[in-house]
Amino acid sequence: MAGLYIHIPFCKKACHYCNFHFSTNVSQKAVLVESILKELQIQKDFLQGVPLQSIYFGGGTPSLLSEEELGKIFDRIYALFPIADNPEITLEANPDDLTKSYLKVLEQSPINRLSIGVQSFHEEDLVWMNRAHNALQVKQALEMIGDFGFENYSIDLIYGSPSTTDKMWEENLEATLQLKVPHISAYALTVEEGTALGSWVKNGKVEPMDTERALAQFGSLQKRTTDAGYRHYEVSNLATPGFEAVHNGNYWRRVPYLGVGPSAHSFSGHTRQWNIKNNAKYIEVLSRNSLSFEKEELSKADQFNEYIMTGLRVDWGISKKNIAEQFPEFSNAFLEELKGQVKIDAVIENGDSVKLNPAARFLADGIASEFFIVND
């Protein structure tokens, strides 16, 4: 199977922490959609005819797309790509966009899953983050979506923010569990260059993020969701049984995917490429029926490191057999490092399987890096 990612690079406001590619100037939205249609046509053979198991509209804010724009994109996708039975089709949406009229549009489209950028149920958090929605709109959106057939949905939450006290975080979790949200994506607030938050921290306007606070809130997330029956199937993702995200799950399984739109990434299994990160230039290049992207051939060490990185983030873990078969040149080094990581309880070895110790999930990327092959 394969996946398709479509990047919609427009937002109503610039969140203070966000470093994804987007613009708050939506005047080029219609022409950029036409460029996406052209790129889909040009890239129709990238996945070599493998059926799409998932389609994901990310951003930016894809819920800014109109009914007509969504219809054009779906018409082009279905005309060009084979589609698997019962594909997962996700749209990222902000709560303020999920009005009754827009939910009716989505209900009548092929979209069958929503990823909702809640971030917090508290007004103080939303103002501090410069979100476009308010706490009341969160409540209204989550109360309405079931009326329009969206039982499969996810909400994003942010923990570790200076604006989020431990009490507020507990209340965020309580609200989520009370609503029986089927899927949660929870992320620690990080300071990224080029963002307002990054500038504030650099200039001393805001203190650096409190790692201890983030760790404590992550621990509460783990305990409360586990007690409520959620599967913590990836470091940042939790789901009730049957609601695990297909699209993101395939990323972690290193399933090939095509990324369309400015800044979108694609993965073939042995190469990665990423589109130009500029809306105007993206549109100009596509007007000439051409593409502008950078591409890298992944070395064997790159592929091994990615397998380790993704494998230690998910609850199905790493297969020692897969490493021996796919990366025999690195197998001995892996097994040697494994001994040390088991000894300090960072990972758990059980037969063929190697998994991250749940108590060490917050340190997943650092632990994975200990296994990396630096030189091919």
C-alpha positions, 0 to 999 in steps of 0.5 A: 500500500501507499499514502498521499499527503497534500500540504495546504499552506494557509492559516488565518493566524501565525501560531507562536510556536509553529515552524511548518510552512504556511502563509496568512495571505490566502489571496493565492489559494485558488491558484495554488490549488490549481498548481496542486492539481498539476503536480498530482498529474505530473507525479501520478507515477511516483508510487508506481501504481500501488493503491492509496491506503491513505490520503491526508490533507495537512498544513497549514489549515486544510479546513480553509479549502472550499467545497469546490476546491476539495471537489477538484482535488478529489476528482483529480486524485480519483482520476489518477491514482488507484485507491484501496478499499476503505481508504483512510482520508483525513483532513486537518481542521481547526475548531473555528472552521467546523461550523454546521455548514462546513461539516455538511460539506465534509460529510458529503465528501470522501473525507472520513477522518478529522484531525482537529487542532484543539491544543487546549481547552483553556482560553489562556493557553489558546491566547498565549499560543495565538490560536485562531479559535477559542475555548467555546469553539473547541467545545462546540466543534467536538459536540457537533462532529458526531452529528455529521458522521465523524466518529473517527477523529483525533485531537491535538494537545500541547503539553509543557507550555509555560501557559499550561499549569499542571492543573490545566493539563489535568483538566485538558485530559479530563475533558478529552476522556469525558468526550471519549475522543478516539485518538489523541496526538499529544506533543511537547511544546518545543522552541523552533528557530524562525518562530515568535516563541523562538525569538522570545526565548532567544531574547529572554522575553520567555524562559526556556521550556521547563523539561521537568514540567513537560516530563511530569505532564507526559507522565500524567498523559500516559497514566490517565490514558492507559487507565482509560483503555487507550493504546499508547501506540506511538510516543505522541499518539494514543488511540482507543482500539481500532482508531489508530491512524493508518496514515501516520502508522504507515510513516513509521512503517516506512511505507512509500508516500507521495507529498504534494504541495509546497514543502511537502515531502515524498518517500519511495523506500530508498529516496526522499525528496521535498518540494520548494518551500515558497508558495509563489515559486511553487506556483510559478514552477508548476505554471511551466508544468515543471517541479522544483524539489531537492532529493537525497538517495538514502544510504544503507546507514540512513535506512537503518537509522530511520528504521531504528528511529521509527521502530523505537517510537512505536509499540510494536518495536524493532525486529532483530530478524528484520535487522539481520536480513535487511541490514546484516552489516549493522547487525552486530553493532546493533546487538552490542548496543542493545546489551547496554540499553537493556542493562539500563532499562531503556529498552525491553528485549522479548524474543525477536522484539525490541521495544522502548521501555514505556517509562523511557518514552519521553527520551525516545529520540535520544535513546534511538540515536545511541544505536545510529550508524554514523558512517556508512 
